[in-house]
Amino acid sequence: MSLRHGLLEDAGILHGFGTRESSEPEAVLRPRQVHGVTVASVAAGKVQPGEADAIWTAEPGVAVGVITADCVPVLVAERDGSLVAAIHAGWRGLAAGVIAAALAVLRERRAVADRLVAVVGPCIGRCCYEVDQPVLAALRPRFRSALDGALVPTRPGHARVDLAALAIAELSRTLPSASVGRLTEACTQCDPVRFHSYRRDGPRSGRLLHWVTSPTRSPSGE
């Protein structure tokens, strides 16, 4: 069964964060993810997007999504459902600014920050995600002091990193804190019953699909 969050549910946004047991909704459009910052859009005609790590739509009834197996999924929506987006953010995407790139595109499309809500879904937690100095060095320029708060030093040149905390820090640069949520107790590596994890299972790992839909509006717009 897919996981849901109150911020999106309260706004009436259809969505789901994937688990091993969740069923995939019909015709979810998702990009070919490459750990970059390209933002794809789905307009009328529902053309399958190309390479990108974020995808958005303002088409009523269209579902967009991303897949993960430890990386951070973020679902974003305007409170009235007029547009929705899904973002895939591994450490490379976080360092490069994929979340900021997606929010910038939404705001170019007249999305207002105060009307957006965003939720960070299940990903590998700080309890499990140890990285080396090159990864920390790549994250430092973008996150600076926020990175320090997301780290637990382990051995020389290594630390465990809270990727979800970094995603929240990035979202909070644009959105009010009350509009940013996180699914807690959802470490993909710690929980083999609910989640796939590349770190735990290697190349044989499955993938989790995270999706969001702009609600179908009546012809009158009500």
C-alpha atoms as one frame of an Amber mdcrd trajectory, in Angstrom:
protein
   0.000   0.000   0.000   1.304   3.465  -0.876   2.172   5.891   1.896   0.494
   9.281   2.116   1.097  12.514   3.994  -1.390  14.888   5.584  -0.070  18.013
   3.881  -1.032  16.649   0.483  -4.102  14.773   1.681  -5.536  17.880   3.364
  -5.211  19.712   0.052  -7.077  16.914  -1.730  -4.031  15.942  -3.802  -4.004
  12.339  -4.994  -0.544  10.911  -4.356   1.411   7.920  -3.143   4.916   7.179
  -1.874   5.870   3.691  -2.979   6.406   0.584  -0.880   7.008  -3.022  -1.851
   3.277  -3.665  -1.598   1.913  -0.566  -3.309   0.110  -0.872  -6.601   1.053
   1.417  -9.466  -1.695   3.734 -10.691  -2.518   3.656 -14.366  -0.320   5.542
 -16.824   2.134   7.312 -14.532   4.446   9.458 -16.668   8.006   9.545 -15.431
  11.327  10.671 -16.905  14.508   8.702 -17.518  16.413   9.714 -14.402  20.083
  10.635 -14.763  20.956  12.358 -11.451  20.829  15.800 -13.054  18.781  18.983
 -12.731  16.625  18.895 -15.857  12.915  19.496 -15.233  10.462  17.898 -17.675
   6.866  18.915 -18.257   3.815  17.005 -19.382   1.403  19.053 -21.470  -1.635
  18.113 -23.489  -1.119  14.873 -25.341   0.689  13.169 -22.447   3.957  12.646
 -24.282   6.368  10.429 -22.349   9.182  12.670 -21.042  12.861  12.143 -21.817
  15.865  12.467 -19.515  15.127  14.514 -16.374  15.043  14.210 -12.596  11.956
  16.296 -11.967   8.632  16.316 -13.772   5.550  18.514 -13.454   2.147  18.883
 -15.022  -0.876  21.148 -14.927  -2.993  18.675 -16.877  -5.987  17.515 -14.794
  -6.025  13.791 -14.125  -2.443  13.189 -15.296  -0.123  11.336 -12.895   3.609
  12.097 -12.841   6.197  10.250 -10.817   9.789   9.271 -10.083  11.406   6.055
  -8.892  13.956   5.557  -6.115  15.829   2.831  -4.273  17.451   5.001  -1.534
  17.440   8.479  -3.107  15.028  11.180  -1.939  11.603  11.501  -3.582   9.797
  14.839  -3.228   6.180  15.430  -4.223   5.035  19.036  -4.694   1.613  20.538
  -5.421  -0.261  23.778  -5.422  -2.927  23.595  -2.737  -5.681  23.873  -5.346
  -4.170  21.044  -7.378  -3.616  23.260 -10.417  -0.120  21.849 -10.825   1.871
  18.987  -9.326   5.468  17.793  -9.525   7.670  14.850  -8.585  11.408  15.197
  -7.922  14.182  12.585  -7.671  17.137  13.776  -5.571  20.154  11.632  -4.839
  23.263  13.220  -3.405  24.346  14.322  -6.883  20.998  15.939  -7.571  20.955
  17.627  -4.186  24.467  18.985  -4.721  23.549  20.251  -8.195  20.279  21.864
  -7.049  17.562  19.736  -8.646  14.979  20.739  -6.021  15.668  24.440  -6.505
  15.526  23.963 -10.286  12.107  22.308 -10.045  10.703  25.002  -7.746  12.042
  27.709 -10.055  10.205  26.167 -13.014   6.974  25.933 -11.021   7.243  29.571
 -10.007   7.880  30.556 -13.624   4.558  28.873 -14.345   2.924  31.262 -11.861
   2.986  28.935  -8.867   3.044  31.007  -5.672   5.391  29.806  -2.925   2.792
  30.349  -0.193   0.378  28.065  -2.068   2.807  25.202  -2.638   3.150  22.188
  -0.371   5.995  19.674  -0.570   6.641  16.344   1.125   9.872  14.352   1.335
   9.243  10.621   1.059  11.051   7.430   2.111  14.783   7.372   1.485  17.936
   6.049   3.099  18.342   7.597   6.546  21.240   9.122   8.418  21.329   5.890
  10.415  22.616   4.033   7.335  23.967   6.426   4.713  27.718   6.724   5.167
  29.602   8.688   2.499  33.213   9.687   1.904  34.978  13.016   1.634  34.374
  13.575  -2.122  30.600  13.357  -1.551  30.789  15.702   1.436  32.885  18.135
  -0.595  30.311  18.088  -3.400  27.458  18.852  -0.984  29.281  21.577   0.988
  29.036  24.512  -1.484  25.255  24.273  -1.709  24.364  23.450   1.892  27.189
  24.954   3.970  26.063  25.062   7.620  22.952  22.977   6.886  25.273  20.129
   5.950  26.870  20.175   9.398  23.472  19.647  11.007  22.778  16.700   8.724
  26.035  14.840   9.486  27.185  12.256  12.008  30.982  11.764  11.733  32.000
   8.104  11.638  35.585   7.281  10.657  38.267   9.557   9.218  37.045  11.175
   6.019  33.550   9.695   6.339  30.200  10.638   7.834  26.600   9.528   7.787
  24.341  12.027   6.005  20.639  12.805   6.409  19.639  13.341   2.779  16.026
  14.061   3.735  17.170  16.875   6.024  19.128  18.406   3.149  16.064  18.176
   0.899  13.986  19.938   3.566  16.654  22.626   3.931  16.509  23.227   0.172
  12.698  23.329   0.091  12.645  25.717   3.059  14.647  28.296   1.124  11.551
  28.849  -1.027   8.550  27.500   0.875   7.193  28.366   4.350   8.256  25.757
   6.909   4.620  24.842   7.585   4.284  23.853   3.918   7.125  21.317   4.008
   6.608  17.793   5.345   8.558  14.570   5.743   7.575  10.959   6.156   9.318
   9.909   9.354  10.551   6.431  10.298  10.974   5.597   6.634  14.610   4.554
   6.115  14.709   2.396   3.006  17.774   0.426   4.128  16.515  -0.256   7.665
  13.112  -1.540   6.583  13.352  -4.479   4.148   9.717  -5.376   4.742   8.379
  -2.130   3.266  11.146  -0.772   1.039  13.633  -1.633  -1.679  17.198  -0.412
  -1.057  20.138  -0.368  -3.444  22.592   0.021  -0.552  21.189  -3.077   1.117
  20.353  -5.296  -1.866  22.712  -4.130  -4.607  21.914  -4.375  -8.337  19.067
  -6.847  -7.696  17.160  -4.204  -5.744  13.714  -3.251  -6.946  12.483   0.331
  -7.260   9.826   2.362  -5.458   7.424   4.497  -7.493   6.288   7.835  -6.045
   3.502   9.658  -7.884   1.166  12.634  -7.704  -1.862  13.648  -9.766  -3.413
  16.985 -10.562  -7.088  16.409  -9.660  -9.596  16.207 -12.481 -11.600  19.415
 -12.536 -15.171  19.730 -13.712 -15.899  21.641 -16.965 -17.090  24.584 -14.875
 -13.779  24.654 -13.036 -15.462  23.889  -9.713
